């Protein structure tokens, strides 16, 4: 028969031994993890570039307006004439057919009624859009000034601000990442020197996002030809004595 008094002390001793062994493992593992943490240093590296937009996208909207349906044929003729004037002016400023995209004319009709629903006025509009997409970004500003002068000739024009885009990020990414990594190591070396240790190999690295901003601006990336490109990397280095 089982005798509790006979086996109890033995089992108790076994449980105590197992508990001590497990506690010793966890203590040892904690010390190992602490050692790893103490033997690494995290540093951030920044790289920046000033670049120039390589694409400009610009819309010119022109409108013809009449007050009766009978005027619509005349409006179409006016729209075609004004379209040609705008395109000729763009070509004079150095843009070619491949850079100029002429959209279809949109027709809009509005009617205005009084409180008795009697028609008191109406408006018929033809709206045309010309889009310019070009690599000649330096010529856009001068061309916009020329287009604005057409307003004095009676052409209803909306000369939209151009969007200046930088599309060659992949060309500069490798060099910028190398520079950011180098700067992170410089920061880690300063820490290590103060701590009396040396910086070793990279344990892990996290690349941040690339940000493009108009030069000198905190927000926006389409208004200026000059842009600032920025990236920050976060790197864990091993430290050696």
C-alpha positions in Angstrom: 0.0 0.0 0.0 0.9 3.6 -0.6 2.4 5.2 2.5 2.2 9.0 2.4 4.8 9.3 5.2 7.2 7.0 3.4 7.2 8.7 -0.1 6.2 12.3 0.8 9.7 13.7 1.6 11.1 12.1 -1.6 8.6 13.7 -3.8 8.9 17.0 -2.1 12.7 16.9 -2.6 12.2 16.1 -6.3 9.8 19.1 -6.8 12.2 21.4 -5.0 15.1 20.2 -7.3 13.0 20.8 -10.4 11.9 24.2 -9.3 15.5 25.2 -8.6 16.6 24.0 -12.0 13.9 25.9 -13.8 14.5 29.1 -11.8 18.2 28.7 -12.6 17.3 28.5 -16.4 15.2 31.5 -16.3 17.7 33.6 -14.4 20.4 32.5 -16.8 18.3 33.3 -19.9 17.5 36.7 -18.4 21.1 37.4 -17.9 21.9 36.3 -21.5 19.3 38.6 -22.9 20.5 41.5 -20.8 24.0 40.8 -22.1 22.9 40.9 -25.7 21.0 44.2 -25.1 24.0 45.7 -23.4 26.3 44.7 -26.3 24.3 46.5 -29.0 23.6 50.1 -29.9 20.8 51.5 -31.9 21.6 54.5 -34.1 19.7 56.5 -36.7 21.3 57.8 -39.9 19.9 60.6 -42.1 20.5 61.3 -45.8 19.2 64.2 -47.7 19.4 65.3 -51.4 18.3 68.5 -53.2 16.9 67.4 -56.5 15.1 69.0 -59.5 11.7 68.0 -60.8 11.9 66.2 -64.1 8.2 66.3 -65.1 5.7 69.2 -65.2 2.0 68.6 -65.6 -0.2 71.6 -66.4 -3.8 72.1 -67.4 -5.4 75.0 -69.4 -9.2 75.2 -69.3 -11.0 77.4 -71.7 -14.8 78.2 -71.7 -17.3 79.5 -74.2 -20.6 80.7 -72.9 -23.9 81.7 -74.5 -27.4 82.5 -73.4 -29.5 80.5 -75.9 -29.5 77.3 -77.8 -29.2 79.1 -81.1 -25.7 80.2 -80.0 -24.3 76.7 -79.7 -23.0 76.4 -83.3 -21.2 79.7 -82.8 -19.8 78.5 -79.5 -18.3 75.5 -81.1 -16.7 77.6 -83.8 -15.3 80.0 -81.1 -14.0 77.0 -79.1 -12.1 75.6 -82.1 -10.6 79.0 -82.8 -9.5 79.6 -79.3 -8.1 76.0 -79.0 -5.9 76.7 -82.0 -4.7 80.0 -80.6 -3.7 78.3 -77.3 -1.9 75.4 -79.1 -0.1 77.7 -81.4 1.1 79.7 -78.4 2.3 76.6 -76.7 4.3 75.5 -79.7 5.8 79.0 -79.9 7.0 78.4 -76.4 8.8 75.2 -77.3 6.2 72.4 -76.7 5.4 69.8 -79.4 2.4 67.6 -80.2 3.7 64.8 -78.0 3.6 67.0 -75.0 0.2 68.6 -75.7 -3.0 66.6 -75.1 -6.2 68.1 -76.3 -9.4 66.8 -74.6 -12.9 66.7 -76.0 -15.3 69.7 -75.5 -17.8 69.2 -72.7 -21.2 70.8 -73.0 -23.1 72.1 -70.0 -26.5 73.6 -69.7 -27.9 75.6 -66.8 -31.4 77.2 -66.5 -32.6 79.6 -63.9 -36.3 79.9 -62.8 -38.2 82.2 -60.5 -40.3 81.2 -57.6 -43.1 80.4 -60.0 -40.8 78.1 -62.0 -40.8 80.5 -65.0 -37.6 80.3 -67.0 -35.8 83.7 -66.6 -32.4 82.9 -67.9 -30.2 80.1 -69.3 -26.5 79.4 -69.9 -24.9 77.1 -72.4 -21.2 76.4 -71.9 -18.5 74.5 -73.9 -15.5 73.7 -71.7 -12.3 72.5 -73.2 -9.1 71.2 -71.5 -5.6 71.2 -72.8 -3.1 69.2 -70.8 0.7 69.7 -71.1 3.0 67.0 -69.7 6.6 67.9 -70.4 10.2 67.3 -69.3 10.9 71.0 -70.1 10.1 72.1 -66.6 12.0 75.4 -66.9 9.9 76.5 -69.8 6.5 76.2 -68.1 6.6 79.4 -66.1 7.3 81.6 -69.2 4.6 79.7 -71.2 2.0 80.3 -68.5 2.7 84.0 -68.6 2.1 84.0 -72.3 -1.2 82.1 -72.0 -2.4 84.6 -69.4 -2.1 87.4 -71.9 -4.8 85.7 -73.9 -7.3 86.8 -71.3 -6.8 90.3 -72.5 -8.0 89.2 -75.9 -11.3 88.0 -74.5 -10.6 84.3 -74.1 -12.0 82.8 -70.9 -9.1 80.8 -69.6 -8.3 79.1 -66.3 -4.5 78.7 -66.2 -4.1 76.0 -63.5 -0.9 75.9 -61.5 1.5 73.2 -62.8 2.4 70.2 -60.8 6.2 69.7 -60.7 7.1 66.0 -60.1 10.4 64.2 -59.3 10.1 60.7 -60.8 13.7 59.4 -60.5 13.8 58.4 -56.9 15.0 54.9 -57.7 18.1 56.4 -59.3 19.3 58.0 -56.0 18.0 55.5 -53.5 21.1 53.3 -53.3 23.5 56.2 -52.7 21.2 57.7 -50.1 20.8 54.4 -48.2 24.6 54.0 -48.2 25.0 57.6 -46.9 22.3 57.0 -44.2 24.0 53.8 -43.1 27.4 55.6 -42.9 25.9 58.4 -40.8 24.3 55.9 -38.5 27.7 54.2 -37.9 29.2 57.7 -37.2 26.6 58.3 -34.6 27.2 54.8 -33.1 30.9 55.4 -33.0 30.4 58.6 -30.9 28.3 56.6 -28.4 30.8 53.7 -28.4 33.7 56.1 -27.8 32.0 57.6 -24.7 31.3 54.1 -23.5 34.8 52.7 -24.0 33.8 50.1 -26.6 34.0 49.7 -30.4 31.3 49.3 -33.0 31.2 46.0 -34.8 28.9 44.6 -37.5 25.3 45.3 -38.1 22.8 43.2 -36.1 19.7 44.5 -37.8 18.6 47.5 -40.0 15.3 49.1 -40.6 14.9 51.4 -43.6 12.5 54.3 -43.2 10.3 55.8 -46.0 11.7 58.2 -48.5 10.0 61.6 -48.3 9.9 64.2 -51.1 9.0 67.8 -50.2 9.2 71.1 -52.0 12.4 72.8 -51.2 12.1 74.7 -47.9 8.6 73.4 -47.2 7.2 71.1 -44.6 4.3 69.9 -46.7 3.6 69.4 -50.4 5.7 68.1 -53.2 4.3 69.5 -56.4 4.5 73.4 -56.3 8.3 73.9 -56.7 10.8 72.7 -59.2 13.4 72.1 -56.5 12.7 69.3 -54.0 14.3 67.8 -50.9 14.5 64.1 -50.6 15.0 62.6 -47.1 15.4 59.1 -45.6 16.2 57.9 -42.1 17.5 54.4 -41.4 17.6 52.8 -37.9 20.4 50.3 -37.4 21.4 48.1 -34.5 25.2 47.6 -34.2 27.1 45.0 -32.2 29.5 46.5 -29.7 32.9 44.9 -28.9 35.4 45.7 -26.2 
